């Protein structure tokens, strides 16, 4: 992204404002798990219907991320960012007023669409507002948007639900998204001089970009990370609650705290890159370490040991998305192609989110032991680490 290298000073105030606005995209992901038991009771949902509500995000990411990435340069990064946060708000309002499963599904689809088009646009906007030296740190910071947004709503949801039921969580998320959309509009207007070239550079991304080994590595690594991370965070509350001394509510709070710690890993990725540590070294090491810790968590029967292993897992694992978002501009052949490259990465993330929990449960059922699920996640980490070596030639 050489066209953004001429900025003399990183616009940290604008970057932090846009980051927090982007975090509202994650609120709509995190609010559902805490509210799911209430939704099951109110709407009489079956296990399969509950799974559909949870998985619709992953499906939309896997199916639409690449298309959104290809379209963003033509339509406009700022427009996509505003539309993404706004769709999240509208979807949350629709869910707030839903009185049927169909209404809930449509509202989740609206939120999921907003997530996809928002996430492919924010990184490029942020990259335009920082110097080349600070860009790894800024894009690493962006990788933390999921951990911050999801962790925040998971921690506050029990209090909100005790005050006004699950619908209050939806109302709060929609109000925060409204504020987020206004922040994006105001900040991008104030920084329009630095974003002008995005408006004048609306060309199609090159499909040849996605055939390179480096691009395939980004997609596979994000897929493996999502497979590992989603599997652990999905099953950890259940595994912890197997301990008779561990309440399910406490297990949920532990999971929320671990998700927030993941955000510190995202931010640390940019700092490590700026210290000169190679991208493939960070990614390959993090994938293998995460796999080993996942094996410990799933094979152990002790809740304390599982928590002790989960903290470094989420911290080290957080290095992966932060590094990937920082790497996408180097793999794309032009500034206009960055959105497409991020969409290609997110397609892998969506596939990993869908495949992970299903694959782990099937392997555990086949083997009759959670150890098999941990072994699967370790094997996936090794495969991802091998693919990460394809990024060895990048600066």
C-alpha positions in Angstrom: 0.0 0.0 0.0 2.6 2.5 -1.0 0.1 5.2 -1.7 -0.5 5.6 2.0 3.1 5.9 3.0 3.3 9.6 2.5 1.3 10.4 5.7 3.7 12.1 8.1 2.0 11.5 11.5 -0.3 8.7 12.6 -3.8 10.0 13.4 -4.1 8.1 16.7 -7.3 9.8 17.8 -9.1 9.0 14.6 -7.7 5.4 14.6 -9.0 4.8 18.2 -12.4 6.3 17.4 -12.7 4.1 14.3 -11.5 1.0 16.2 -14.2 1.5 18.9 -16.8 2.0 16.2 -15.6 -1.2 14.5 -15.9 -3.0 17.8 -19.7 -2.5 17.6 -19.7 -5.1 14.8 -18.6 -7.7 17.3 -21.3 -6.8 19.9 -23.9 -8.6 17.7 -21.8 -11.8 17.7 -21.3 -11.9 21.4 -24.8 -11.0 22.6 -26.3 -14.2 21.3 -24.5 -16.9 23.4 -25.4 -15.3 26.7 -29.0 -14.9 25.6 -29.5 -18.3 23.9 -31.1 -20.1 26.9 -33.6 -17.2 27.2 -34.4 -17.4 23.5 -34.8 -21.2 23.6 -37.4 -20.7 26.4 -39.3 -17.8 24.8 -39.4 -19.2 21.2 -39.4 -22.9 22.0 -36.3 -23.5 19.9 -35.0 -26.9 19.2 -31.3 -27.7 19.4 -31.0 -27.6 15.6 -32.8 -24.2 15.4 -30.5 -22.8 18.1 -27.5 -24.0 16.1 -28.9 -22.2 13.0 -29.0 -18.9 14.9 -25.4 -19.4 16.0 -24.0 -20.6 12.7 -25.6 -18.1 10.3 -22.8 -15.7 10.9 -20.2 -18.2 9.9 -22.2 -19.1 6.8 -22.5 -15.5 5.7 -18.7 -14.9 6.3 -17.8 -18.0 4.3 -20.1 -17.3 1.4 -20.0 -13.5 1.1 -16.6 -12.3 2.5 -14.8 -12.7 -0.8 -17.6 -11.0 -2.8 -17.7 -8.1 -0.3 -13.9 -7.8 -0.5 -14.0 -7.6 -4.3 -16.8 -5.0 -4.3 -15.5 -2.7 -1.6 -13.0 -0.9 -3.8 -15.6 -0.3 -6.5 -18.3 1.0 -4.1 -16.1 2.7 -1.5 -14.4 1.8 1.7 -16.0 4.5 3.8 -19.5 3.7 2.5 -18.9 0.0 3.3 -17.8 0.9 6.8 -20.8 3.1 7.5 -23.2 0.6 5.9 -21.7 -2.3 7.9 -22.2 -0.7 11.3 -25.6 0.6 10.3 -26.8 -2.8 9.1 -25.7 -4.2 12.5 -27.8 -1.5 14.2 -30.8 -2.2 12.0 -30.5 -6.0 12.4 -30.4 -5.6 16.2 -33.5 -3.4 16.1 -35.2 -6.0 14.0 -34.3 -8.7 16.5 -35.5 -6.6 19.4 -38.9 -6.5 17.9 -39.0 -10.1 16.5 -41.8 -12.4 17.6 -40.9 -15.5 15.7 -37.9 -17.6 14.8 -38.1 -16.3 11.2 -37.8 -12.7 12.5 -34.8 -13.7 14.6 -33.1 -15.4 11.7 -33.6 -12.4 9.3 -32.3 -10.0 12.0 -29.2 -12.2 12.4 -28.7 -12.3 8.7 -28.8 -8.5 8.6 -26.3 -8.2 11.4 -24.1 -10.8 9.7 -24.1 -9.0 6.4 -23.2 -5.8 8.2 -20.3 -7.6 9.9 -18.9 -8.9 6.6 -18.9 -5.6 4.7 -17.7 -3.7 7.7 -14.7 -5.9 8.4 -13.4 -5.8 4.8 -13.5 -2.0 4.8 -12.1 -0.8 8.2 -8.5 -2.1 7.9 -7.8 -0.2 4.7 -9.2 3.0 6.1 -7.1 2.6 9.2 -4.0 1.9 7.1 -4.5 5.2 5.4 -4.3 7.1 8.7 -1.0 5.9 9.9 2.7 5.9 8.9 4.3 2.9 7.4 6.2 2.3 10.6 3.0 2.3 12.7 0.9 0.3 10.2 1.7 -3.2 11.8 0.6 -1.9 15.2 -2.5 -0.2 13.8 -3.6 -3.3 11.9 -2.8 -5.5 14.8 -5.0 -3.3 16.9 -7.8 -3.8 14.4 -7.4 -7.5 14.9 -8.6 -7.0 18.5 -12.0 -5.7 17.5 -13.7 -9.1 18.0 -12.2 -9.8 21.4 -13.0 -6.3 22.7 -16.6 -6.2 21.4 -17.5 -9.8 22.1 -15.9 -9.8 25.5 -17.6 -6.5 26.5 -21.1 -7.7 25.7 -20.5 -11.1 27.3 -19.5 -9.5 30.5 -22.4 -7.0 30.6 -25.1 -9.3 29.2 -26.0 -11.0 32.5 -26.6 -7.6 34.2 -28.6 -6.3 31.2 -30.6 -9.5 31.1 -31.4 -9.2 34.8 -32.6 -5.7 34.3 -34.7 -6.1 31.1 -34.3 -9.5 29.6 -32.4 -10.4 26.4 -34.1 -7.6 24.5 -32.3 -5.0 26.6 -29.0 -6.4 25.3 -30.3 -6.0 21.7 -31.3 -2.4 22.5 -27.9 -1.5 24.0 -26.1 -3.1 21.0 -28.2 -1.2 18.5 -27.7 2.1 20.3 -23.9 1.6 20.5 -24.0 0.7 16.7 -25.8 4.0 16.0 -23.1 5.9 17.8 -20.5 3.9 16.0 -22.0 4.7 12.6 -22.0 8.4 13.4 -18.4 8.2 14.6 -17.4 6.7 11.3 -19.1 9.4 9.3 -17.6 12.2 11.4 -14.1 10.8 11.6 -13.9 9.9 7.9 -15.2 13.4 7.0 -12.5 15.0 9.2 -9.8 12.8 7.6 -11.1 13.0 4.0 -7.8 14.4 2.7 -6.0 11.2 3.7 -8.8 9.0 2.4 -9.2 10.8 -0.9 -7.2 8.3 -2.9 -9.5 5.5 -1.9 -12.4 7.3 -3.7 -10.3 7.8 -6.8 -8.9 4.2 -6.9 -12.0 2.1 -7.4 -10.6 -0.7 -9.5 -11.3 -4.4 -9.4 -9.0 -6.6 -7.3 -7.0 -9.1 -9.4 -8.1 -12.7 -9.1 -4.5 -13.6 -9.7 -3.8 -12.3 -6.2 -5.7 -15.2 -4.7 -3.7 -17.8 -6.6 -0.4 -16.9 -5.0 1.0 -19.2 -2.3 1.1 -16.2 0.1 -2.7 -15.5 -0.4 -3.5 -19.2 0.1 -1.4 -19.2 3.2 -3.4 -16.3 4.7 -6.7 -18.1 4.0 -5.6 -21.4 5.4 -4.0 -19.9 8.5 -7.1 -17.9 9.3 -9.2 -21.0 8.7 -7.0 -23.1 11.1 -7.0 -20.3 13.7 -10.8 -19.9 13.6 -11.2 -23.7 13.8 -9.0 -23.9 16.9 -10.3 -20.8 18.6 -14.0 -21.3 17.9 -13.8 -24.9 19.1 -12.2 -24.1 22.4 -14.4 -21.0 23.2 -17.5 -22.9 22.2 -16.9 -26.0 24.4 -15.0 -24.4 27.3 -18.0 -23.4 29.4 -19.4 -26.9 29.0 -16.1 -28.5 29.9 -15.6 -26.2 32.9 -19.1 -26.8 34.2 -18.3 -30.5 34.4 -16.5 -29.7 37.6 -19.0 -29.9 40.4 -17.5 -26.8 42.0 -17.9 -24.7 38.9 -21.2 -22.9 38.2 -22.2 -22.4 34.6 -22.4 -18.7 35.1 -18.8 -18.6 36.4 -17.7 -20.7 33.4 -19.3 -18.1 31.1 -17.5 -15.3 32.9 -14.2 -17.1 32.5 -14.8 -17.5 28.8 -15.6 -13.8 28.5 -12.4 -12.9 30.2 -10.4 -15.2 28.0 -11.9 -13.6 24.9 -10.8 -10.2 26.2 -7.3 -11.5 26.7 -7.3 -12.6 23.1 -7.5 -8.9 22.2 -4.1 -8.3 24.0 -2.6 -10.9 21.7 -4.0 -9.1 18.6 -2.4 -5.8 19.7 0.9 -7.5 20.6 1.2 -8.9 17.1 1.8 -5.4 15.7 4.5 -4.7 18.3 6.3 -8.0 17.5 6.3 -7.2 13.8 7.7 -3.7 14.5 10.5 -5.4 16.5 11.5 -7.2 13.3 10.2 -10.7 14.1 9.1 -12.4 10.9 5.5 -13.0 10.1 5.8 -16.7 9.4 7.7 -17.2 12.7 4.9 -15.6 14.7 2.2 -17.5 12.8 3.8 -20.9 12.8 4.8 -20.7 16.4 1.4 -19.5 17.6 -0.5 -22.2 15.6 1.5 -25.0 17.1 1.5 -23.6 20.7 -2.3 -23.1 20.4 -2.7 -26.7 19.2 -0.7 -28.1 22.1 -2.7 -26.0 24.6 -5.9 -27.1 23.0 -4.9 -30.7 23.5 -4.2 -30.0 27.2 -7.6 -28.3 27.7 -9.7 -31.0 25.9 -7.9 -34.0 27.4 -7.6 -32.7 31.0 -10.4 -33.4 33.5 -9.3 -30.6 35.9 -11.1 -27.2 35.6 -8.2 -25.3 37.1 -5.7 -26.8 34.6 -8.0 -26.1 31.8 -8.3 -22.4 32.8 -4.5 -22.2 33.3 -4.0 -23.5 29.7 -6.7 -21.4 28.2 -5.1 -18.1 29.2 -1.9 -18.5 27.1 -4.0 -20.2 24.4 -6.1 -17.1 23.8 -3.2 -14.7 24.3 -0.9 -16.5 21.9 -3.7 -17.3 19.5 -4.5 -13.6 19.4 -1.2 -13.0 17.6 -2.6 -14.7 14.5 -5.4 -12.4 13.3 -3.4 -9.3 14.2 -0.5 -10.6 12.1 -2.8 -11.6 9.2 -4.5 -8.2 9.0 -1.0 -6.6 8.9 0.1 -9.0 6.2 -2.8 -8.6 3.8 -1.6 -5.3 2.3 1.8 -6.9 1.5 0.2 -9.8 -0.4 -2.3 -7.7 -2.4 -0.9 -6.4 -5.6 -2.4 -2.9 -5.1 -4.0 -0.8 -2.5 -7.4 -1.4 -4.3 -6.9 -5.1 -3.8 -6.5 -5.1 0.0 -10.2 -5.4 0.6 -10.4 -8.4 -1.7 -7.4 -10.0 0.1 -9.1 -9.4 3.5 -12.3 -10.9 2.1 -10.3 -14.0 1.0 -8.9 -14.3 4.4 -12.3 -13.9 6.1 -13.7 -16.6 3.8 -11.2 -19.0 5.4 -12.2 -17.7 8.9 -15.8 -18.4 8.2 -15.0 -22.0 7.0 -13.0 -22.6 10.1 -15.8 -21.4 12.3 -18.3 -23.7 10.6 -16.0 -26.8 10.4 -14.3 -26.6 13.8 -17.1 -27.4 16.3 -18.7 -29.9 14.0 -15.4 -31.7 13.3 -14.4 -31.8 17.0 -17.7 -33.2 18.1 -17.7 -35.9 15.4 -14.1 -37.0 16.3 -14.9 -37.0 20.0 -18.0 -39.1 19.4 -16.0 -41.5 17.2 -13.2 -41.9 19.7 -15.2 -41.6 22.9 -12.8 -39.2 24.4 -12.1 -35.4 24.3 -8.4 -36.2 23.8 -9.2 -37.0 20.1 -10.7 -33.5 19.6 -7.5 -31.9 21.1 -5.4 -34.1 18.8 -7.4 -32.9 15.8 -6.8 -29.2 16.8 -3.1 -29.9 17.2 -2.9 -31.6 13.8 -4.7 -28.6 12.2 -2.2 -26.3 13.9 0.7 -28.2 12.4 -0.9 -28.0 8.9 -1.4 -24.2 9.4 2.2 -23.8 10.5 3.5 -25.5 7.4 1.4 -23.1 5.2 2.7 -20.1 7.2 6.2 -20.8 5.9 4.9 -19.8 2.5 5.0 -16.2 3.9 8.8 -16.5 4.4 9.6 -14.2 1.5 7.5 -11.3 2.7 9.4 -8.3 4.3 
